[in-house]
Amino acid sequence: MRVPIYVLNIRGQPLMPTTQRKGKKLLTERKAKVAKRCPFTIQLNYATGEATQPIKLGVDMGYTTIGFSAKTEQLELISGTLILRKDVSKKIGTRRSYRRVRRSRLWYREPRFLNRKKEEGWLAPSTQHRLASHHSLVKKLKSLLPISFKKVEVANFDAHKMQHPEINGIEYQQGELQGYEVKEYLLDKWGRKCAYCGKTDVILEVEHIVPTSRGGTDRVSNLTISCRACNLKKGDQTAEEFGYPTIQQQAKKSLKAAACLNTLRWRIVDQLGAEHTYGYVTKYQRNKLGLEKSHVNDAFVIAGGTNQERCRPYQVIQVGRNNRCLQLNRKGFKPSIRRQRYELQPHDFVKYNNSTYKVKGVHCYGKRVILKNVKGQDKSVVINNVELIKYGKGLLFSLC
């Protein structure tokens, strides 16, 4: 697949990308310099025209993964998935526990249980992190491409209807959310495949884990997705009697993801100044084009993609700079206070013996650095023998 080279003008503003051949020629003739390594971006050393084409960006909003794709009328220019961090809540909980212990030792400290209030529009830190991640991703893409149009697929989950699908009328009005389709939620929850045989290329239908004839309810915790053959074969058996004892446990998964996306969907659309679409529209267009279900393909369809030539996708991860002073001590217990911040951190890129490596970690009180995959295995070298190329922070792109 193609791998475009992204181009910045002499002032650092994005232009239309070019091919690898032309990018190499510009670097050889010293008409450009390397601005970023991944995605590979060059910056021109001379003034040039700034004519651009309309570029449409599609974003597939997600709880753990965000898909993105940008394209013109002829080509897809960039695509990939952003894997969101899953440790934000845990780190906040750890920090809270240490803070409470420290404050409890201050016997003269006044009570604070009545002077706390949340500002209007407050979001939980983990939810705020996801909102900021969507914004950071689009900001990063706009620094590479002159994007002129943005479109986001918003989720439409109704947690009240998930738990009580039989509720309607005035009882439903007492709920918090509206407009949810149970089958669409179940399709997302079970990976759009039969929960029993795993088939994906057949028509799927809603199935009761414990049949209603044996006391089962219509709540989402008692529903799954199955193909017609498995549904008929199962009959009046429970899922456990049918040979799948873990199905019931999987069906009781938390609705935290749905609630989070419900909270964020319109904030993301407003913050990005984007248009919006819905999942069923994306699904119809994707099936019409014969594309398999994936975040990248969904984002391509959201951007209005049809028969454009695709490019090689990126996988993006989020990396912090490891600025926390709390760490494990030599015996593996917390807290151990690091007296000074090490010069190199995990995910940094360094040069060693004229080759580029990624830093896996630092040890010996910052005197040695562990390089990842040196001749097939990790290697520890003296930190003075390596040369820093690029700090690993923010959003790190790597080709799939």
Kinemage of the C-alpha trace (Angstrom):
@kinemage 1
@onewidth
@group {chain A} dominant
@subgroup {mainchain}
@vectorlist {calphas} color= white
{ca met a 1} P 0.000 0.000 0.000
{ca arg a 2} L 0.985 3.628 -0.491
{ca val a 3} L 2.697 5.560 2.300
{ca pro a 4} L 2.354 9.298 1.562
{ca ile a 5} L 5.040 11.777 2.598
{ca tyr a 6} L 3.519 14.781 4.354
{ca val a 7} L 4.771 18.252 3.416
{ca leu a 8} L 4.993 21.515 5.361
{ca asn a 9} L 5.734 24.870 3.794
{ca ile a 10} L 8.560 27.122 4.922
{ca arg a 11} L 6.334 28.534 7.711
{ca gly a 12} L 5.396 25.081 8.999
{ca gln a 13} L 1.858 25.014 7.593
{ca pro a 14} L 0.591 21.797 5.952
{ca leu a 15} L 0.484 21.345 2.164
{ca met a 16} L -0.739 18.446 0.046
{ca pro a 17} L 1.337 15.267 0.631
{ca thr a 18} L 3.718 13.878 -1.964
{ca thr a 19} L 5.143 10.503 -2.992
{ca gln a 20} L 8.165 8.806 -1.446
{ca arg a 21} L 10.156 9.260 -4.676
{ca lys a 22} L 9.573 13.010 -4.829
{ca gly a 23} L 10.159 13.422 -1.113
{ca lys a 24} L 13.517 11.660 -1.360
{ca lys a 25} L 14.487 13.881 -4.294
{ca leu a 26} L 13.668 17.044 -2.355
{ca leu a 27} L 15.778 15.859 0.602
{ca thr a 28} L 18.695 14.868 -1.656
{ca glu a 29} L 18.694 18.269 -3.375
{ca arg a 30} L 18.487 19.963 0.052
{ca lys a 31} L 15.240 21.665 -0.898
{ca ala a 32} L 13.597 20.193 2.204
{ca lys a 33} L 14.500 18.912 5.647
{ca val a 34} L 13.022 16.181 7.847
{ca ala a 35} L 10.432 17.647 10.209
{ca lys a 36} L 8.983 14.465 11.745
{ca arg a 37} L 9.956 10.814 11.498
{ca cys a 38} L 6.581 9.119 11.904
{ca pro a 39} L 4.429 9.944 10.114
{ca phe a 40} L 7.343 10.961 7.864
{ca thr a 41} L 7.036 14.687 7.250
{ca ile a 42} L 9.326 17.082 5.409
{ca gln a 43} L 9.486 20.878 5.532
{ca leu a 44} L 10.366 22.862 2.417
{ca asn a 45} L 13.319 25.250 2.535
{ca tyr a 46} L 11.927 27.579 -0.133
{ca ala a 47} L 8.733 29.529 -0.692
{ca thr a 48} L 6.132 27.788 -2.829
{ca gly a 49} L 2.521 27.987 -3.886
{ca glu a 50} L -0.097 26.950 -1.369
{ca ala a 51} L -2.866 25.583 -3.586
{ca thr a 52} L -4.645 22.703 -1.826
{ca gln a 53} L -7.464 20.284 -2.574
{ca pro a 54} L -10.555 19.702 -0.406
{ca ile a 55} L -9.697 17.061 2.200
{ca lys a 56} L -12.442 15.325 4.199
{ca leu a 57} L -11.686 13.752 7.584
{ca gly a 58} L -13.837 11.005 9.084
{ca val a 59} L -13.629 10.081 12.789
{ca asp a 60} L -15.117 6.876 14.224
{ca met a 61} L -15.662 7.805 17.871
{ca gly a 62} L -14.931 5.029 20.365
{ca tyr a 63} L -14.423 4.213 24.044
{ca thr a 64} L -11.106 2.348 23.721
{ca thr a 65} L -10.242 2.875 20.030
{ca ile a 66} L -10.743 5.814 17.657
{ca gly a 67} L -10.666 5.320 13.899
{ca phe a 68} L -9.654 8.095 11.500
{ca ser a 69} L -9.349 8.532 7.749
{ca ala a 70} L -8.750 11.568 5.509
{ca lys a 71} L -9.212 11.531 1.746
{ca thr a 72} L -9.540 13.611 -1.394
{ca glu a 73} L -11.666 12.777 -4.423
{ca gln a 74} L -8.959 10.427 -5.746
{ca leu a 75} L -6.809 9.207 -2.821
{ca glu a 76} L -6.905 8.326 0.849
{ca leu a 77} L -4.149 10.405 2.462
{ca ile a 78} L -3.973 9.017 6.002
{ca ser a 79} L -5.818 6.436 8.084
{ca gly a 80} L -5.389 4.443 11.254
{ca thr a 81} L -6.557 3.766 14.790
{ca leu a 82} L -5.753 5.512 18.062
{ca ile a 83} L -5.561 3.169 21.066
{ca leu a 84} L -6.676 5.116 24.134
{ca arg a 85} L -5.023 4.701 27.523
{ca lys a 86} L -6.772 2.411 29.991
{ca asp a 87} L -4.817 3.308 33.131
{ca val a 88} L -6.134 6.822 33.798
{ca ser a 89} L -8.681 5.791 36.463
{ca lys a 90} L -6.158 3.524 38.187
{ca lys a 91} L -3.506 6.232 38.363
{ca ile a 92} L -6.010 8.738 39.700
{ca gly a 93} L -7.116 6.244 42.355
{ca thr a 94} L -3.518 5.655 43.426
{ca arg a 95} L -2.870 9.377 43.678
{ca arg a 96} L -6.064 9.846 45.695
{ca ser a 97} L -5.069 7.174 48.220
{ca tyr a 98} L -1.652 8.746 48.819
{ca arg a 99} L -3.194 12.205 49.135
{ca arg a 100} L -5.730 11.034 51.704
{ca val a 101} L -3.066 9.386 53.823
{ca arg a 102} L -0.944 12.525 53.723
{ca arg a 103} L -3.851 14.777 54.664
{ca ser a 104} L -4.996 12.497 57.471
{ca arg a 105} L -1.721 13.170 59.254
{ca leu a 106} L -2.457 16.889 59.421
{ca trp a 107} L -4.429 16.921 62.685
{ca tyr a 108} L -4.836 20.708 62.565
{ca arg a 109} L -6.424 20.686 59.099
{ca glu a 110} L -10.014 21.974 58.923
{ca pro a 111} L -12.795 19.657 57.609
{ca arg a 112} L -13.441 19.932 53.874
{ca phe a 113} L -16.461 17.709 53.373
{ca leu a 114} L -18.867 20.624 52.855
{ca asn a 115} L -16.848 22.995 50.672
{ca arg a 116} L -16.629 20.979 47.475
{ca lys a 117} L -18.734 21.665 44.428
{ca lys a 118} L -18.424 20.767 40.761
{ca glu a 119} L -18.467 23.412 38.092
{ca glu a 120} L -21.083 23.339 35.373
{ca gly a 121} L -20.037 20.989 32.584
{ca trp a 122} L -17.746 18.985 34.883
{ca leu a 123} L -16.577 15.624 33.543
{ca ala a 124} L -14.958 12.704 35.320
{ca pro a 125} L -11.181 12.711 34.690
{ca ser a 126} L -11.254 9.521 32.603
{ca thr a 127} L -14.109 10.937 30.493
{ca gln a 128} L -12.309 14.266 30.148
{ca his a 129} L -9.247 12.333 28.967
{ca arg a 130} L -11.242 10.744 26.147
{ca leu a 131} L -12.647 14.106 25.109
{ca ala a 132} L -9.147 15.601 25.037
{ca ser a 133} L -7.840 12.586 23.092
{ca his a 134} L -10.336 13.123 20.262
{ca his a 135} L -9.355 16.789 20.125
{ca ser a 136} L -5.612 16.023 20.211
{ca leu a 137} L -5.914 13.474 17.403
{ca val a 138} L -7.729 15.892 15.075
{ca lys a 139} L -5.275 18.668 15.973
{ca lys a 140} L -2.380 16.357 15.076
{ca leu a 141} L -3.955 15.407 11.739
{ca lys a 142} L -4.582 19.078 10.917
{ca ser a 143} L -0.881 19.749 11.473
{ca leu a 144} L -0.113 17.207 8.718
{ca leu a 145} L -2.883 17.910 6.204
{ca pro a 146} L -4.924 20.999 5.201
{ca ile a 147} L -8.219 19.442 6.280
{ca ser a 148} L -11.282 21.369 5.122
{ca phe a 149} L -14.167 19.155 6.302
{ca lys a 150} L -14.706 16.974 9.389
{ca lys a 151} L -17.371 14.388 10.132
{ca val a 152} L -17.859 12.313 13.291
{ca glu a 153} L -19.946 9.197 13.912
{ca val a 154} L -21.782 9.616 17.201
{ca ala a 155} L -23.014 6.792 19.414
{ca asn a 156} L -26.675 6.539 20.380
{ca phe a 157} L -26.949 4.291 23.438
{ca asp a 158} L -29.843 4.478 25.899
{ca ala a 159} L -28.732 2.927 29.197
{ca his a 160} L -32.262 3.139 30.623
{ca lys a 161} L -33.729 1.214 27.693
{ca met a 162} L -30.887 -1.312 27.876
{ca gln a 163} L -31.793 -2.294 31.401
{ca his a 164} L -35.575 -2.010 30.979
{ca pro a 165} L -36.555 -2.395 27.288
{ca glu a 166} L -40.185 -3.043 28.271
{ca ile a 167} L -40.596 0.478 29.742
{ca asn a 168} L -42.570 2.996 27.696
{ca gly a 169} L -44.804 6.030 28.060
{ca ile a 170} L -44.587 8.100 31.207
{ca glu a 171} L -42.353 5.496 32.897
{ca tyr a 172} L -39.737 5.942 30.196
{ca gln a 173} L -39.821 9.714 30.595
{ca gln a 174} L -38.425 9.223 34.076
{ca gly a 175} L -35.264 7.757 32.489
{ca glu a 176} L -32.119 9.719 31.659
{ca leu a 177} L -31.601 8.920 27.947
{ca gln a 178} L -33.729 8.362 24.893
{ca gly a 179} L -33.638 6.922 21.350
{ca tyr a 180} L -31.802 3.600 21.748
{ca glu a 181} L -32.036 0.479 19.583
{ca val a 182} L -31.341 -2.694 21.582
{ca lys a 183} L -30.167 -4.824 18.648
{ca glu a 184} L -27.558 -2.279 17.551
{ca tyr a 185} L -26.147 -2.213 21.073
{ca leu a 186} L -26.024 -6.013 21.224
{ca leu a 187} L -24.259 -6.161 17.861
{ca asp a 188} L -21.547 -3.835 19.178
{ca lys a 189} L -21.367 -5.642 22.515
{ca trp a 190} L -20.904 -9.123 20.991
{ca gly a 191} L -18.586 -8.062 18.189
{ca arg a 192} L -21.196 -8.486 15.427
{ca lys a 193} L -20.844 -12.261 15.471
{ca cys a 194} L -22.895 -15.182 16.757
{ca ala a 195} L -22.214 -15.659 20.471
{ca tyr a 196} L -22.383 -19.443 20.057
{ca cys a 197} L -20.692 -20.398 16.765
{ca gly a 198} L -18.844 -17.156 16.009
{ca lys a 199} L -20.199 -16.728 12.467
{ca thr a 200} L -20.106 -13.211 11.053
{ca asp a 201} L -21.326 -13.634 7.483
{ca val a 202} L -24.935 -14.523 8.371
{ca ile a 203} L -28.015 -12.621 9.510
{ca leu a 204} L -27.938 -12.258 13.298
{ca glu a 205} L -30.955 -12.002 15.583
{ca val a 206} L -31.617 -11.181 19.237
{ca glu a 207} L -31.697 -14.311 21.406
{ca his a 208} L -32.660 -14.899 25.063
{ca ile a 209} L -29.952 -16.526 27.180
{ca val a 210} L -32.635 -17.857 29.533
{ca pro a 211} L -35.836 -18.366 27.455
{ca thr a 212} L -38.883 -16.345 28.470
{ca ser a 213} L -40.797 -19.631 28.751
{ca arg a 214} L -38.509 -20.518 31.665
{ca gly a 215} L -38.656 -17.163 33.437
{ca gly a 216} L -36.165 -15.172 31.373
{ca thr a 217} L -36.667 -11.410 30.973
{ca asp a 218} L -36.229 -8.977 28.105
{ca arg a 219} L -33.492 -7.072 29.889
{ca val a 220} L -30.235 -6.624 28.030
{ca ser a 221} L -28.425 -8.716 30.657
{ca asn a 222} L -30.453 -11.698 29.383
{ca leu a 223} L -30.005 -10.987 25.666
{ca thr a 224} L -27.333 -11.958 23.189
{ca ile a 225} L -26.849 -12.205 19.431
{ca ser a 226} L -26.988 -15.501 17.542
{ca cys a 227} L -27.449 -16.836 14.038
{ca arg a 228} L -30.739 -18.452 13.049
{ca ala a 229} L -29.296 -21.996 13.125
{ca cys a 230} L -27.952 -21.688 16.693
{ca asn a 231} L -31.159 -20.038 17.893
{ca leu a 232} L -33.283 -22.916 16.580
{ca lys a 233} L -30.854 -25.547 17.837
{ca lys a 234} L -30.799 -24.017 21.320
{ca gly a 235} L -34.606 -24.088 21.583
{ca asp a 236} L -35.863 -23.826 25.180
{ca gln a 237} L -32.470 -24.563 26.732
{ca thr a 238} L -30.530 -22.007 28.702
{ca ala a 239} L -27.120 -20.993 27.377
{ca glu a 240} L -25.475 -23.070 30.126
{ca glu a 241} L -27.471 -26.166 29.172
{ca phe a 242} L -26.624 -25.490 25.531
{ca gly a 243} L -22.924 -25.801 26.400
{ca tyr a 244} L -21.959 -22.136 26.905
{ca pro a 245} L -21.734 -21.505 30.680
{ca thr a 246} L -19.895 -18.152 30.348
{ca ile a 247} L -22.425 -16.424 28.076
{ca gln a 248} L -24.506 -15.117 31.002
{ca gln a 249} L -21.418 -13.665 32.654
{ca gln a 250} L -20.377 -11.911 29.441
{ca ala a 251} L -23.873 -10.471 29.014
{ca lys a 252} L -23.628 -8.657 32.374
{ca lys a 253} L -20.771 -6.457 31.194
{ca ser a 254} L -20.767 -2.898 32.478
{ca leu a 255} L -22.592 -0.168 30.536
{ca lys a 256} L -19.824 2.300 31.382
{ca ala a 257} L -18.668 2.609 27.771
{ca ala a 258} L -22.160 3.431 26.504
{ca ala a 259} L -22.710 6.037 29.225
{ca cys a 260} L -19.350 7.670 28.492
{ca leu a 261} L -20.004 7.940 24.747
{ca asn a 262} L -23.474 9.331 25.403
{ca thr a 263} L -21.917 12.059 27.521
{ca leu a 264} L -19.213 12.931 25.022
{ca arg a 265} L -20.818 12.651 21.593
{ca trp a 266} L -22.210 16.191 21.222
{ca arg a 267} L -19.294 17.777 23.062
{ca ile a 268} L -16.897 16.206 20.580
{ca val a 269} L -18.980 17.359 17.613
{ca asp a 270} L -19.205 20.928 18.975
{ca gln a 271} L -15.553 21.102 20.002
{ca leu a 272} L -14.314 19.911 16.599
{ca gly a 273} L -16.825 21.996 14.654
{ca ala a 274} L -17.738 18.868 12.706
{ca glu a 275} L -20.816 17.389 11.104
{ca his a 276} L -22.185 14.133 12.499
{ca thr a 277} L -23.615 10.851 11.283
{ca tyr a 278} L -24.929 7.672 12.918
{ca gly a 279} L -23.777 4.079 13.067
{ca tyr a 280} L -26.576 2.601 10.980
{ca val a 281} L -25.712 4.978 8.100
{ca thr a 282} L -22.053 3.941 8.278
{ca lys a 283} L -23.002 0.270 8.390
{ca tyr a 284} L -25.226 0.576 5.300
{ca gln a 285} L -22.531 2.361 3.282
{ca arg a 286} L -19.800 -0.048 4.438
{ca asn a 287} L -21.826 -3.096 3.416
{ca lys a 288} L -22.643 -1.416 0.113
{ca leu a 289} L -18.904 -1.030 -0.585
{ca gly a 290} L -18.156 -4.592 0.556
{ca leu a 291} L -15.760 -3.541 3.319
{ca glu a 292} L -15.215 -5.550 6.496
{ca lys a 293} L -16.030 -4.094 9.904
{ca ser a 294} L -13.075 -2.133 11.345
{ca his a 295} L -12.460 1.299 12.813
{ca val a 296} L -10.355 2.316 9.802
{ca asn a 297} L -12.991 1.240 7.275
{ca asp a 298} L -15.742 2.926 9.279
{ca ala a 299} L -13.770 6.185 9.345
{ca phe a 300} L -13.167 5.888 5.580
{ca val a 301} L -16.909 5.554 4.986
{ca ile a 302} L -17.693 8.414 7.402
{ca ala a 303} L -15.350 10.649 5.381
{ca gly a 304} L -17.390 9.832 2.266
{ca gly a 305} L -14.957 7.319 0.839
{ca thr a 306} L -16.055 5.201 -2.115
{ca asn a 307} L -13.494 3.927 -4.614
{ca gln a 308} L -10.468 6.015 -3.618
{ca glu a 309} L -7.064 4.340 -3.551
{ca arg a 310} L -6.344 3.359 0.045
{ca cys a 311} L -3.115 3.996 1.948
{ca arg a 312} L -1.280 1.966 4.574
{ca pro a 313} L -2.886 2.583 7.995
{ca tyr a 314} L -1.122 3.758 11.151
{ca gln a 315} L -1.499 2.544 14.706
{ca val a 316} L -1.310 5.367 17.230
{ca ile a 317} L -0.653 5.012 20.944
{ca gln a 318} L -0.691 7.613 23.704
{ca val a 319} L 2.498 8.092 25.674
{ca gly a 320} L 3.099 10.306 28.692
{ca arg a 321} L 6.475 11.678 29.664
{ca asn a 322} L 6.585 9.659 32.915
{ca asn a 323} L 6.918 12.797 35.027
{ca arg a 324} L 5.545 11.221 38.198
{ca cys a 325} L 7.941 11.219 41.132
{ca leu a 326} L 6.337 8.125 42.694
{ca gln a 327} L 7.741 4.806 41.572
{ca leu a 328} L 8.409 1.266 42.772
{ca asn a 329} L 11.459 0.804 44.949
{ca arg a 330} L 14.045 -1.926 44.403
{ca lys a 331} L 11.863 -4.493 46.199
{ca gly a 332} L 8.746 -3.600 44.210
{ca phe a 333} L 6.900 -1.563 46.820
{ca lys a 334} L 5.463 1.963 46.701
{ca pro a 335} L 6.181 4.736 47.246
{ca ser a 336} L 9.803 5.303 46.350
{ca ile a 337} L 10.660 8.930 45.635
{ca arg a 338} L 12.848 9.544 42.610
{ca arg a 339} L 15.232 12.353 43.519
{ca gln a 340} L 15.799 13.528 39.946
{ca arg a 341} L 14.109 12.943 36.620
{ca tyr a 342} L 16.058 10.726 34.234
{ca glu a 343} L 17.187 12.252 30.946
{ca leu a 344} L 15.736 9.422 28.842
{ca gln a 345} L 12.316 7.818 29.232
{ca pro a 346} L 10.510 4.812 27.689
{ca his a 347} L 9.500 5.270 24.014
{ca asp a 348} L 12.286 7.783 23.295
{ca phe a 349} L 14.249 7.206 20.076
{ca val a 350} L 18.047 7.147 20.300
{ca lys a 351} L 21.024 6.399 18.041
{ca tyr a 352} L 23.426 3.616 19.026
{ca asn a 353} L 26.191 2.269 16.753
{ca asn a 354} L 24.739 4.240 13.812
{ca ser a 355} L 21.323 2.552 14.220
{ca thr a 356} L 18.034 3.842 15.643
{ca tyr a 357} L 16.427 2.115 18.620
{ca lys a 358} L 13.531 2.701 20.968
{ca val a 359} L 14.190 3.049 24.696
{ca lys a 360} L 12.488 0.397 26.808
{ca gly a 361} L 13.569 1.728 30.192
{ca val a 362} L 16.307 3.252 32.346
{ca his a 363} L 18.000 1.608 35.336
{ca cys a 364} L 21.038 1.863 37.586
{ca tyr a 365} L 19.801 5.265 38.804
{ca gly a 366} L 19.737 6.631 35.262
{ca lys a 367} L 23.264 5.542 34.328
{ca arg a 368} L 22.210 2.802 31.893
{ca val a 369} L 19.460 2.591 29.315
{ca ile a 370} L 17.685 -0.515 27.967
{ca leu a 371} L 17.346 -0.526 24.174
{ca lys a 372} L 14.553 -2.529 22.572
{ca asn a 373} L 15.345 -5.292 20.073
{ca val a 374} L 19.095 -4.939 19.526
{ca lys a 375} L 20.013 -7.951 17.359
{ca gly a 376} L 16.845 -9.740 18.399
{ca gln a 377} L 16.941 -8.988 22.139
{ca asp a 378} L 16.899 -6.075 24.579
{ca lys a 379} L 20.272 -4.651 25.494
{ca ser a 380} L 21.493 -2.502 28.376
{ca val a 381} L 24.098 0.122 27.459
{ca val a 382} L 25.733 3.080 29.205
{ca ile a 383} L 23.584 6.166 28.674
{ca asn a 384} L 26.629 8.181 27.530
{ca asn a 385} L 26.968 5.890 24.485
{ca val a 386} L 23.584 6.789 22.993
{ca glu a 387} L 22.428 9.956 21.256
{ca leu a 388} L 18.899 11.307 21.609
{ca ile a 389} L 16.956 11.569 18.328
{ca lys a 390} L 13.391 12.220 19.451
{ca tyr a 391} L 11.464 12.255 22.706
{ca gly a 392} L 8.580 9.794 22.774
{ca lys a 393} L 5.583 11.779 23.988
{ca gly a 394} L 2.011 12.539 23.000
{ca leu a 395} L 0.669 10.542 20.060
{ca leu a 396} L 3.157 8.048 18.605
{ca phe a 397} L 2.452 6.836 15.056
{ca ser a 398} L 3.679 3.506 13.699
{ca leu a 399} L 2.785 1.809 10.409
{ca cys a 400} L 0.657 -1.321 10.665
